[in-house]
């Protein structure tokens, strides 16, 4: 059995009140996140799920990470509350 999926918790920012979410408002560093994506690729991960409080609040930064991941060959998904769709 091998692990082929990784979840990347990008931010504690959330636009909904949810008792399960962290209220930590620190956000990710995009260059460090890209390095993590490269590391995940090197160990054979195939799918990345972007998650957090609400990753869609990151806007173009999230888009940049998705494009970067796709170019590396990853399948990508977003765990969202759907309010920004």
C-alpha positions, 0 to 999 in steps of 0.5 A, a space after each residue: 500500500 502506498 500513499 498517493 495523496 497529500 493535503 496542503 493546509 494553506 491558510 487559517 483564513 476563513 469567511 465562515 464561522 466554523 468551530 473546526 477551523 483554526 483561527 490562526 490568521 497566518 498564511 502560507 509562503 508561496 515559495 515554501 509551498 512550491 518547494 513542498 510541492 516539489 518534495 511531494 513530487 519527488 516521493 511519488 505523490 500523485 494528488 494534492 488537495 489544497 485546504 485550509 480555513 478557506 483556500 479560495 480566499 487566497 485568490 491568484 496565489 491559489 491559482 498560481 499553486 494549482 498551475 504550478 502543481 499541474 505542470 508537475 503532473 499532479 491531480 489537484 483538488 480544493 477543499 472549500 466551503 463553496 461560498 466563493 464559487 
